[in-house]
Structures are given as C-alpha cells and as structure tokens.
C-alpha cells in the first residue's frame, strides 16, 4: 500500500512549557526523576514530525492550562464512532486517575468547537484507546480491563462502549501490575491484507490467551513477547502507513515481525515522555478512525503549522 492511499489522522496534545510529572500513576513515572519540559516538547515535536513524514497527519489539541499534565497522552482522550443514524460522534473518556478526570471537559470543547462533532460522555471508567486495540482492521476491536492496583478501564465499560465502536469485539482481562493499559502488552501491525499480533501472555488473566486466539482466528499469527519486551513497550510502537515509530527499546522480536510485513522501523528517543512519563508513541496519539482530511480546519494541522508555538502560547 503506497502512502498516497493512506492518510491516518492522529489527535495529539503538546506539553506546556511548565509540563511536569504529576500523577505518577504507572511503573515508570513512579520511579522517575524530575521531567524536563523543554526536552519533552522537543520529543513531542519530533514524534509529530515523524507521523507526517510517514504519511499521516496530526490534529493538535492545545492545552488550556499547565494543570492537565496527562493530556499529552491522548490515547485515552476518547474514540470516534458512528451512531444509529451513521453520524460521526466522539466518545468522551472517564479517567480513573482524579488528576486526569477534568480532561474530558477540555476534549469536549475542542471536539465540538473545532471538529464540529457532537460528543457523548461515557459513564463507566474508560480510558479509550489505552484499552481498545484494533486487530486485523479498524472494526475488529479488543477491549481490555485490568485487575490489580494499576487498573484503569473498568470491566463494566465494555457493554457501554464496545457495541458503539465496532461490530466485532472481545473483552480481555489482564493483570494490572505492572501493566495498566491493554496497549502495554498487545498490538497488531498490518500490511495490505496481512496482520501480525504481538502479545505478552504473562499479562493476561488465566484463559484469556485462548479466547484471544479464537477471536483473531488461525489466519492471524500472534507472536509472543516476554515480560521484559512488553515493559520496553514493544506494543506501544505506532504504525503510520508502512512505518513503525518505536521507542529505542523496540526488541529484536518486534523488529522481526516488522520485517515479515515489510514495514520500516524508525526509533525515537523519548527520555522524558516515555522513560520518565511512561508513554510511548501509541500513548501519545489517538487514531481518529473515520475522519477525513478534508474535514480538518487548516489551523489545527501539524503539517501546515509544524511548531508547538503555532498552536498554543503555553
């Protein structure tokens, strides 16, 4: 598939000049030192540049204050879906961490005012694409929930969310320590009609690997990765067209999967956002499935305004 036929759109939100680690709610951020906001902004910009260079587009959602430090991890910002009348709408998240719960109001304002889309607030605790992983294609979604001290999305959110997002869906439970989202142990890479999954079996609750295998079927290979490889965020590498944007910890196992699909791997140094903050390229982006480039205002497109300062004074 050539890049001219592939224009995935991703929602991102940049760190402010005063950005810092606030909640420290994952295994990386708990033990991290003080974050450097200037370096974090440079890392974020390099990721946005890389997405555009790979054939994608970035929609920039500007911060409104320095307080919402978790907003940069937009994977949890919600999901586009079509309602019963086939109208495009946006599901707003219900964050688990108290310091992130106010993000939904900002996201609502941006989606409604800038993208001109109606929104719907999810009632159960739900962290969107952190726990909604596409398998063979965009309409085959695996919804995850954790059991343990680092759980985020609730098990109850599945019935509220899954039928809205896709006709094919499965719910999987995992051990929420040290994993905290499904995208920290599960990912799928695709090329034309082929797809290969990466999964860390040790992250799953008993019996869930078998259910996952049955859901994806025998024609979609699942490659197992170790606990160490999953904690290096193999599954948090972001595919943009035929390029995988990965953290520098991307393992040989994951690289072999990329090679089988003839995908190019580009690694990015994300010492502040990932090593300290706990969020790699997937965590820092939200794929806006179903949105067309022509529907985007030019002012929010990174390809046309490729600097954080062009989008926010903060």
Number of C-alpha atoms within 10 A of each C-alpha: 10 9 14 9 9 14 17 23 25 25 23 26 23 29 30 25 15 14 22 22 20 16 15 17 14 18 17 17 22 15 12 15 12 12 20 17 18 15 16 23 20 17 21 23 18 16 24 27 18 20 27 21 13 21 19 22 24 26 25 23 22 24 23 12 11 14 17 20 21 25 26 25 25 27 26 29 30 28 24 21 23 15 12 8 6 8 10 16 18 22 22 25 28 27 22 17 14 9 14 19 16 15 22 21 12 16 22 22 13 17 17 14 11 14 15 15 15 14 20 14 14 19 13 19 19 29 27 27 26 28 27 29 21 20 23 20 14 13 14 19 24 22 25 30 27 25 19 14 12 18 19 24 29 19 19 13 19 21 11 13 20 18 12 15 20 15 10 14 19 16 18 20 20 24 21 20 16 17 24 27 30 30 25 27 28 28 25 24 26 19 16 10 8 14 19 20 21 21 26 23 20 16 25 23 15 12 10 16 19 10 13 17 13 10 17 18 12 9 10 16 16 21 16 18 21 17 17 11 20 26 20 21 27 31 29 26 28 25 24 26 23 22 21 22 24 27 26 17 17 22 18 11 15 21 16 13 20 21 11 12 16 13 20 17 20 16 16 19 16 24 18 26 28 21 19 22 29 24 26 29 27 25 24 26 28 26 23 18 14 13 17 11 15 7 9 15 12 13 14 20 21 22 18 12 14 18 16 20 12 14 19 15 11 16
